[in-house]
Amino acid sequence: MGLEPDSVVQLLLRERLRIVAAAAAIVRDVHAADDLFQQVVLSALEHRSRIRDADHLLAWSLRTARHRAVDLARRKQLRPLSTEVLDLFEADWGDPAGSGGPDREEALRRCVGRLGAPARDLLRMKYFEGLTAVTIAAKLRRTADAVYQSLSRLHRSLRDCVEREQARQPVAGVEGGRP
C-alpha cells in the first residue's frame, strides 16, 4: 500500500520538532539532529511502500532517528544514553497524548504571537521557508553563529513560555491542575 511522497513529507514536517528533539537528546547537537531529520525524511521516502499509515510513519521515523543518532554519537565518541533511558524517551516521544496535544499547540501559538516581528521573521525563515542558518545569516547580514544563537534563545524562550502557559491551565479531572 504505502503513502504518497507528498503525504510522507507533510507528515514528517508536522512532526519535525519531535523527531529532531529525539535525535538531539542523543547526539547533544541540534544541528546534527537537524541533519539526521533530513536523512530520516529521505529514508522514509525510500521505504514508503512498507509504511502502512501516519502512525506507523511516525513510529518508524522516531525509531530510525534514534538508531542514526546513536550511531552518530558513537562515531563522535560520545557516550550514548543507556537503552533503558532511550526506551523511556521513545515511549514518551511516540505518545501524541504525552505532547500536550491541542492545548500545547494553542499555548505555543499564543507564545509565538507575543514575540516581536524580528523573532517571528527568524522563525518563519527557518521553519516555514526551510532556509538554512547560513542562508538566513546572509539575508540578515549576520553570522551563522549569531543566527544559531538567536534560534537557540528563541527555542528556550518558547519552551519556557509554553510551560508557563500550560501550568496555568487546570488539568481535567485533577483538582488544582496537579496530580
C-alpha positions as CSV (number, residue, x, y, z in Angstrom):
1,M,0.0,0.0,0.0
2,G,2.3,2.8,1.2
3,L,1.9,6.5,1.5
4,E,2.3,9.1,-1.3
5,P,5.6,11.0,-1.2
6,D,3.8,14.3,-0.5
7,S,2.0,12.8,2.4
8,V,5.2,11.4,3.8
9,V,6.9,14.8,3.6
10,Q,3.9,16.7,5.1
11,L,3.5,14.3,8.0
12,L,7.2,14.4,8.8
13,L,7.4,18.2,8.6
14,R,4.5,18.4,11.0
15,E,6.4,16.1,13.5
16,R,9.8,17.6,12.7
17,L,10.4,19.1,16.1
18,R,9.6,15.9,17.9
19,I,11.9,13.9,15.7
20,V,14.7,16.5,15.9
21,A,14.3,16.7,19.7
22,A,14.6,12.9,19.9
23,A,17.8,12.9,17.9
24,A,19.2,16.0,19.7
25,A,18.7,14.3,23.1
26,I,21.1,11.6,21.9
27,V,23.7,13.5,19.9
28,R,23.6,16.6,22.1
29,D,23.8,18.8,18.9
30,V,20.7,20.3,17.4
31,H,22.4,21.0,14.1
32,A,23.5,17.4,13.8
33,A,20.0,16.3,14.8
34,D,18.5,18.5,12.0
35,D,20.8,16.8,9.5
36,L,19.6,13.4,10.9
37,F,16.0,14.6,10.4
38,Q,16.7,15.2,6.7
39,Q,18.2,11.7,6.4
40,V,15.1,10.2,8.1
41,V,12.9,12.0,5.6
42,L,14.9,10.7,2.6
43,S,14.9,7.2,4.1
44,A,11.1,7.3,4.7
45,L,10.6,8.3,1.1
46,E,12.7,5.3,0.0
47,H,10.8,2.9,2.3
48,R,7.3,4.4,2.0
49,S,5.9,1.3,0.3
50,R,6.4,-0.6,3.6
51,I,4.8,2.1,5.8
52,R,1.1,1.5,6.5
53,D,-0.2,4.8,7.8
54,A,0.7,8.1,9.5
55,D,1.1,6.4,13.0
56,H,3.4,3.8,11.6
57,L,5.4,6.5,9.8
58,L,5.9,8.5,13.0
59,A,6.9,5.4,15.0
60,W,9.2,4.3,12.2
61,S,10.7,7.8,11.9
62,L,11.4,8.1,15.6
63,R,13.0,4.7,15.8
64,T,15.1,5.5,12.7
65,A,16.2,8.8,14.2
66,R,17.1,7.1,17.4
67,H,19.3,4.5,15.7
68,R,21.0,7.0,13.4
69,A,21.6,9.4,16.4
70,V,23.1,6.5,18.5
71,D,25.4,5.7,15.5
72,L,26.5,9.3,15.2
73,A,27.1,9.7,18.9
74,R,29.3,6.6,18.8
75,R,31.2,8.0,15.8
76,K,31.7,11.3,17.7
77,Q,32.9,9.2,20.7
78,L,30.0,10.5,22.8
79,R,28.7,8.1,25.4
80,P,25.2,7.4,24.3
81,L,22.3,7.2,26.8
82,S,21.5,3.8,28.1
83,T,19.0,1.6,26.2
84,E,16.6,1.9,29.2
85,V,16.7,5.7,29.1
86,L,16.2,5.7,25.4
87,D,13.3,3.3,25.7
88,L,11.6,5.7,28.2
89,F,12.2,8.7,26.0
90,E,10.9,6.8,23.0
91,A,7.7,5.8,24.8
92,D,7.1,9.5,25.5
93,W,8.1,10.7,22.0
94,G,5.7,8.2,20.3
95,D,2.8,9.2,22.5
96,P,0.9,12.1,21.0
97,A,-1.1,12.5,24.1
98,G,2.1,13.0,26.1
99,S,3.0,16.0,23.9
100,G,0.1,18.1,25.4
101,G,-1.9,17.8,22.2
102,P,-4.1,20.8,21.1
103,D,-3.6,22.6,24.4
104,R,0.2,22.7,23.9
105,E,-0.2,23.8,20.3
106,E,-2.5,26.6,21.4
107,A,-0.1,27.7,24.1
108,L,2.7,27.7,21.5
109,R,0.6,29.9,19.2
110,R,0.0,32.4,22.0
111,C,3.7,32.5,22.8
112,V,4.7,33.0,19.2
113,G,2.1,35.7,19.0
114,R,3.9,37.6,21.8
115,L,7.2,37.6,20.0
116,G,8.5,40.7,18.3
117,A,8.5,40.9,14.5
118,P,12.2,40.1,14.1
119,A,11.9,36.9,16.2
120,R,8.8,35.8,14.2
121,D,10.6,36.6,10.9
122,L,13.5,34.4,12.0
123,L,11.2,31.5,12.9
124,R,9.3,32.0,9.6
125,M,12.5,31.8,7.6
126,K,13.8,28.7,9.4
127,Y,10.6,26.6,9.8
128,F,8.2,27.8,7.1
129,E,10.6,28.7,4.3
130,G,13.0,26.0,5.3
131,L,16.1,28.2,5.0
132,T,19.4,27.1,6.5
133,A,21.0,29.2,9.2
134,V,23.8,30.2,6.7
135,T,21.2,31.4,4.2
136,I,19.3,33.3,6.9
137,A,22.6,34.9,8.1
138,A,23.3,36.1,4.6
139,K,19.8,37.6,4.3
140,L,20.1,39.3,7.6
141,R,23.8,40.3,7.2
142,R,24.7,38.4,10.4
143,T,27.0,35.4,11.1
144,A,25.6,31.9,11.0
145,D,26.7,31.5,14.6
146,A,24.6,34.6,15.6
147,V,21.6,33.0,13.8
148,Y,22.1,29.7,15.7
149,Q,22.3,31.5,19.0
150,S,19.2,33.5,18.3
151,L,17.3,30.4,17.3
152,S,18.5,28.7,20.5
153,R,17.4,31.6,22.6
154,L,14.0,31.6,20.9
155,H,13.5,27.9,21.4
156,R,14.3,28.2,25.1
157,S,12.0,31.2,25.4
158,L,9.2,29.5,23.7
159,R,9.6,26.3,25.7
160,D,9.5,28.3,28.9
161,C,6.5,30.3,27.8
162,V,4.6,27.2,26.8
163,E,5.4,25.5,30.1
164,R,4.1,28.6,32.0
165,E,1.0,28.7,29.8
166,Q,0.3,25.1,30.5
167,A,0.9,25.5,34.2
168,R,-1.9,28.0,34.3
169,Q,-4.3,25.5,32.6
170,P,-6.0,23.1,35.1
171,V,-5.9,19.5,34.0
172,A,-9.4,18.0,33.6
173,G,-10.2,15.6,36.4
174,V,-7.3,16.7,38.6
175,E,-8.0,19.0,41.4
176,G,-5.9,22.2,41.3
177,G,-4.4,21.2,37.9
178,R,-1.7,19.0,39.5
179,P,-1.7,15.2,40.2
